[in-house]
Amino acid sequence: MKPTIKDIVKNDLCTGCGVCTSKIKNSKMVWNKDGFLVPEYEDIHNTDDALKLCPFNPIPEEIVRDEDNIAEIFLADSTKFNNKLGKYINTYIGYSKEFRITSSSGGLATYVFKSLLSKRVVTNLFVVKEVNGTYEYQLFKNTEDIISQSKTRYIPVSMDGLFDIINSVDGTVGIAGVACFIKALRLKQFYEPELKAKIPFLIGIICGGLKSKFYTDFLAQSAGIKGLYHNQEYRLKDANSISSNYSFGAFDSANNFHKMRMKKVGDMWGSGLFKNHACDFCDDVTTELADISLGDAWIEPYYHEGLGNSIIITRSPLADQIIKDGIFQDNLNVKEANENEIIFSQRGSYNHRNYGLKYRVEKLQKKGLLIPFKRTRLFQDIPFYFKWVQNQRMKVRKLSLEFWKDSKNLTEFNQRIRKDREKLTKLTKYYHKFNKIKTLLFGK
């Protein structure tokens, strides 16, 4: 029996992009029990067209079966290819002189947004903004609004509202999103080619995994907030520290601002806490299908600059020209970087998403569970000591959601998750030690 969108949701393979709802009547995005947005619909039949748009479709058509094939369609002008980076034109590292202080990383996303509007590449931008103290995708038409919303948001959002209005929107639309969202948009453009002109530019935000809304609840309580909170900030910079030493902050119900260094709560990304299950089956580390991909340059020597730098991967001639113009006009302090620098900046994500991918897929196969179509060229056999890490990381991810649902109390949650987090930390240390020994004995 062919899988449906219902099976995607049932198997926790939905990241909430919302693009499928454009093909299902009377559908909407709702919060599920784990704090993620998923589609809800009345008619469970005739959802084949919706499944075609899903980035985790287990039975895609051959021509768009994976990122490699889709890139050949949409990024035909990309002149280079790397097994890890995908198709691209150039790679850079640096920051925007105007937007670095007020934006995440090096402020390149805000700079690109402004350039797209000022050059009239697009007349609208569909990006995440604050709505009633939390965050949702919204349409923007002017640069000033973009500048005021130029921060990273680690809370589930959905693009479902876009396709309700896109035909009535005057002009063109540029969209920013993480890898799975960008893939869904490319699939939408493939099956509805008229959207290529309507959506001429996609900005990829390199992602370490999507978090449940429980994650923000956890951070707010960790920062000392009891009860309701609003206007949370996930990436408050410190110019006098290293780039990864940022803070979380939010207002409580009395409008008092609470701030906390993220190092207080430990490793939130390598541990997989509050992460979406589907993210373990995403092998696209650098948003390979976007016109431009942007992320954090947490490598030497940029790591020591608390205000942040961005890695930049241009994948279309227009994207590359925007960066080159910015350098020429002295708006960007950006230099060309080699492939290895970009890859090394995302080494943790490659290690988990690509290196451990085959093992995670095999675990699902043994359980007879639904598996998204994956690029087998990325499959690698891993040693037993990395399997330990993978197993414990998956366990911690699952338990974090279960434990928070049970109590929504920080003290109780930390007590219950502590042993498993400590075990994961130990196993990760063993993994790195074994790797060092292996390198010393046998080389890389």
Long-range contacts (C-beta under 8 A, 24 or more apart in sequence): 2-48, 2-59, 3-51, 3-58, 3-59, 3-370, 4-44, 4-47, 4-48, 4-51, 5-39, 5-41, 5-47, 5-50, 5-51, 5-54, 6-44, 6-47, 7-370, 8-51, 8-54, 8-56, 8-57, 8-370, 9-38, 9-39, 11-369, 11-370, 12-276, 12-277, 12-278, 13-56, 13-277, 13-278, 13-281, 13-370, 13-372, 14-38, 14-39, 14-54, 14-56, 14-278, 15-55, 15-56, 15-178, 15-180, 15-181, 15-210, 15-276, 15-278, 15-279, 15-282, 16-156, 16-157, 16-158, 16-210, 17-55, 17-158, 17-159, 17-177, 17-180, 17-181, 17-184, 18-158, 18-159, 18-160, 18-161, 18-162, 19-53, 19-54, 19-159, 19-160, 19-163, 19-181, 19-184, 19-185, 19-187, 19-188, 20-47, 20-50, 20-51, 20-53, 20-54, 20-184, 21-50, 21-160, 21-163, 22-50, 22-53, 22-160, 22-163, 22-164, 22-188, 23-47, 23-49, 23-50, 23-52, 23-53, 24-50, 28-160, 29-158, 29-160, 31-213, 33-405, 34-212, 34-214, 34-401, 34-405, 35-156, 35-212, 35-213, 35-214, 35-215, 35-274, 35-401, 35-404, 36-156, 36-210, 36-212, 36-213, 36-276, 37-156, 37-157, 37-158, 39-160, 49-191, 52-187, 52-191, 53-184, 53-187, 53-188, 53-191, 54-184, 54-187, 55-179, 55-180, 55-181, 55-183, 55-184, 55-187, 55-282, 55-372, 56-180, 56-278, 56-281, 56-282, 56-372, 57-372, 57-373, 58-370, 58-371, 58-372, 58-373, 59-373, 60-373, 64-186, 64-187, 64-190, 65-373, 66-373, 66-374, 66-375, 67-183, 67-283, 67-284, 67-288, 67-289, 67-375, 68-375, 68-377, 70-183, 70-186, 70-187, 70-190, 70-289, 71-288, 71-289, 71-315, 73-186, 73-190, 74-186, 74-189, 74-289, 75-289, 75-315, 75-316, 77-316, 77-317, 78-315, 78-316, 82-339, 82-343, 83-377, 84-285, 84-286, 84-339, 84-343, 84-350, 84-354, 85-286, 85-288, 85-313, 85-339, 85-342, 85-343, 86-284, 86-286, 86-288, 86-289, 86-315, 87-288, 87-315, 88-313, 88-314, 88-315, 89-314, 89-315, 89-316, 89-317, 89-319, 89-320, 90-313, 90-314, 90-320, 90-323, 90-336, 91-311, 91-312, 91-313, 91-314, 91-336, 91-337, 91-338, 91-339, 91-341, 91-342, 92-311, 92-312, 92-314, 92-323, 92-334, 92-335, 92-336, 92-337, 93-297, 93-302, 93-309, 93-310, 93-311, 93-312, 93-334, 93-335, 93-337, 93-341, 93-342, 93-345, 94-309, 94-310, 94-312, 94-332, 94-333, 94-334, 94-335, 95-307, 95-308, 95-309, 95-310, 95-332, 95-333, 95-334, 96-326, 96-331, 96-332, 96-333, 97-330, 97-331, 97-332, 97-333, 98-331, 99-147, 99-150, 100-307, 100-308, 101-237, 101-307, 102-147, 102-150, 103-150, 103-151, 104-150, 104-151, 104-152, 104-235, 104-308, 105-152, 105-294, 105-295, 105-296, 105-297, 105-308, 105-309, 105-310, 106-297, 106-307, 106-308, 106-309, 106-310, 107-150, 107-308, 107-310, 108-294, 108-310, 108-312, 108-332, 108-334, 109-150, 109-176, 109-203, 109-205, 109-294, 109-310, 110-146, 110-147, 110-150, 111-326, 111-331, 111-332, 112-203, 112-292, 112-294, 112-319, 112-322, 113-140, 113-143, 113-146, 113-150, 113-174, 113-176, 113-203, 114-143, 114-146, 114-147, 115-322, 115-325, 115-326, 116-174, 116-201, 116-322, 117-141, 117-142, 117-143, 117-146, 118-143, 119-322, 121-172, 121-174, 121-200, 121-201, 121-318, 122-171, 122-172, 122-173, 122-174, 122-200, 122-201, 123-170, 123-171, 123-172, 123-173, 124-169, 124-170, 124-171, 124-172, 124-173, 124-174, 125-173, 125-174, 125-175, 125-176, 126-159, 126-162, 126-173, 126-174, 126-175, 126-176, 127-175, 127-176, 128-153, 128-157, 128-176, 130-231, 133-230, 133-231, 134-230, 134-232, 136-161, 137-161, 137-162, 139-165, 139-169, 139-173, 151-233, 151-234, 151-235, 152-205, 152-234, 152-235, 153-234, 154-211, 154-215, 154-216, 154-234, 155-211, 155-213, 155-215, 155-216, 155-232, 156-210, 156-211, 156-212, 156-213, 159-184, 159-185, 163-188, 166-195, 166-198, 166-199, 172-197, 172-198, 172-199, 172-200, 173-198, 173-199, 174-199, 174-200, 174-201, 174-202, 174-203, 175-199, 175-201, 175-202, 175-203, 176-202, 176-203, 176-204, 176-205, 177-202, 177-203, 177-204, 177-205, 177-287, 178-204, 178-205, 178-206, 178-207, 178-210, 178-287, 179-204, 179-206, 179-207, 179-282, 179-284, 179-285, 179-286, 179-287, 179-288, 179-289, 180-210, 180-278, 180-282, 180-284, 182-287, 182-289, 182-290, 183-284, 183-289, 186-289, 201-291, 201-316, 201-318, 201-319, 202-289, 202-290, 202-291, 203-290, 203-291, 203-292, 203-294, 204-286, 204-287, 204-288, 204-289, 204-290, 204-291, 204-292, 204-293, 204-294, 205-287, 205-294, 205-295, 206-285, 206-286, 206-287, 206-293, 206-294, 206-295, 206-296, 206-311, 206-346, 206-349, 207-287, 208-269, 208-348, 208-349, 209-269, 209-272, 209-275, 209-276, 209-279, 210-275, 210-276, 210-278, 210-279, 211-274, 211-275, 211-276, 212-274, 212-275, 212-276, 212-401, 212-404, 214-274, 214-400, 214-401, 214-404, 214-405, 214-408, 215-268, 215-273, 215-274, 217-404, 217-408, 218-265, 218-273, 218-274, 218-404, 218-410, 218-413, 219-248, 219-250, 219-260, 219-265, 220-250, 220-258, 221-409, 221-410, 222-248, 222-260, 222-264, 222-265, 222-410, 223-248, 223-249, 223-250, 223-258, 223-259, 223-260, 224-258, 224-260, 225-250, 225-252, 225-258, 226-252, 227-252, 227-253, 228-252, 228-253, 229-253, 229-258, 237-306, 237-307, 237-308, 238-306, 239-306, 239-307, 240-306, 241-306, 242-303, 242-304, 242-305, 242-306, 243-296, 243-297, 243-298, 243-302, 243-303, 243-304, 243-305, 243-306, 243-307, 243-308, 243-309, 244-296, 244-298, 244-303, 245-306, 266-421, 267-425, 269-348, 270-348, 270-352, 270-393, 270-428, 271-393, 271-396, 271-397, 271-421, 271-424, 272-393, 272-394, 272-396, 272-397, 272-400, 273-396, 273-397, 273-400, 273-417, 273-421, 274-397, 274-400, 274-401, 274-404, 275-397, 277-397, 277-398, 278-372, 280-353, 280-360, 280-394, 280-397, 281-357, 281-360, 281-361, 281-371, 281-372, 281-374, 282-353, 283-353, 283-354, 283-357, 283-374, 283-375, 283-378, 285-346, 285-349, 285-350, 285-353, 285-354, 286-313, 286-342, 286-346, 288-315, 290-315, 291-315, 291-316, 291-318, 291-319, 292-316, 292-319, 292-322, 292-323, 295-345, 295-346, 296-345, 297-345, 298-345, 299-341, 299-344, 299-345, 311-337, 311-341, 311-342, 311-345, 311-346, 313-342, 352-393, 354-378, 354-380, 355-380, 355-382, 355-386, 356-382, 356-386, 356-389, 356-390, 358-382, 359-386, 359-387, 359-390, 360-390, 360-394, 363-394, 383-434, 385-427, 385-430, 385-431, 385-434, 386-431, 388-427, 388-430, 388-431, 389-424, 389-427, 389-428, 389-431, 392-420, 392-423, 392-424, 392-427, 393-424, 395-420, 396-420, 396-421, 396-424
